[in-house]
Amino acid sequence: MNINRFLENIKIFKYLIFIVFISTFIAITLNPHIIFAADLERLKGEKVKLTNEQNAILYNLNNIREEIDRTKHDLLSLESKINTLENQINNLELNIKKIEIELKNTIKILNEKAIELYKRKNNSFFQAVISPKDIITFFKNMNLFGYMMKQDSEAINNYIETKEELIETKLILEEKHEELNSYRDQYNSTYNSLLIKEAEYEKNLEEIKIQVARLENNLKEIEGRIKKIQSQYPNLNIVDEYRVLSTGYCPCPICCGKYSSGYTAIGLKAGHGVIAVDPKFITLRTKILIPGYGVAIAGDTGKKIRNNHIDIGFDNHLDALRYGVRFIYIYKIDK
């Protein structure tokens, strides 16, 4: 009877070991995303970091927007100058065309006079000139004709000089116009680049706002759980929360090795009230509240204890096996 019970206990023991192994494998291997704890202090640190990034983006975004406003103002001023130049050039072109028409008409009139003179050169001209009886009248008529020809010639020269001056001014304005157009292209390129940067900063800002909001929600949840646990343990000062992967162990050779002394890394006796931790995650000698278990000391370490994996101490191997593998919330107690 005793032998059968012993064999039955062995079967149960093996079954429990198998369950623990499978549970640990699934928890660690198939859930790699739950390696780091979402503890209060870490989230607060992340929030500070994100807030600093958010402020830096806001600072850069404000600078970009100020630069956009300056560039836009410069572009409007440049456009005004270009429009003014274009109006001046258009007016010059109209004046040049007007002068060309007037010059053409003057030359036409002069040609008509020359043709008329040619037609009358046989007799009419000389009759018109010599017909006066006295020589004084003759010279007066000759002077009048020469004066008229001189006036037409001066008018033509004035038109030509004015046209050349207008063309020269137009060329200068066109060069200036081309230069301003080049500046406008540069400003437009700068303006478009600034708009792209502004959009990127706005996108980054929205992403950070979402992350901050998510962190704030997580912080509220953690603070809510801490407040609830604190009300259940009014004599403890709970300051932080950790989400951990927990397993059980005891001082036996199966859990701690054949040559284990039964004492922890800081010299405490292994068993109930002591947990093994990763010192990079939870500082040794930290007091920890484990709901349903009690208060424990982070007093031991282990080769397989990494990041947020903790090993909860029990006084016997069967209790350690029964505990199995769990994801739980544990709470840091202030000194």
Secondary structure, DSSP 8 states (H G I E B T S, - for coil): -HHHHHHHHHHHHHHHHHHHHHHHHHHHHS-TT--S---HHHHHHHHHHHHHHHHHHHHHHHHHHHHHHHHHHHHHHHHHHHHHHHHHHHHHHHHHHHHHHHHHHHHHHHHHHHHHHHHTTTTHHHHHHH-SSSHHHHHHHHHHHHHHHHHHHHHHHHHHHHHHHHHHHHHHHHHHHHHHHHHHHHHHHHHHHHHHHHHHHHHHHHHHHHHHHHHHHHHHHHHHHHHHHHHH-TTS-EEEEEEEEEEEE-SSHHHH-TT--SB-TTS-BSSTTEEE--TTTS-TT-EEEETTTEEEEEEE--TT--TTEEEEE-SSHHHHHHH-EEEEEEEEE--
